[in-house]
């Protein structure tokens, strides 16, 4: 993911996110995250498009066109939001009210609101 995309969606290092840092394992042997990310974007763009072994009439009536750039951005924004929500820690106070605790390490990042 390029730096502009990271900035657009408020993405930072994996160890920042509680959902990702629970086991302190950020790499997997024989796995290239950059290539997998590009393959995912390509799949989002081309999903459901023609395959040479399908019936042409079926394709005309049933093919699903891939996601456009705005739809891909919405998916990335949703995933980013879920990662950030995982950093919110709730607790109960003495009067049964809910409290949110902020981790100082995690408050220096910009978080986008989703409209």
Order of alpha helices (4+ residues) and beta strands (2+ residues): alpha-alpha-alpha-alpha-alpha-beta-beta
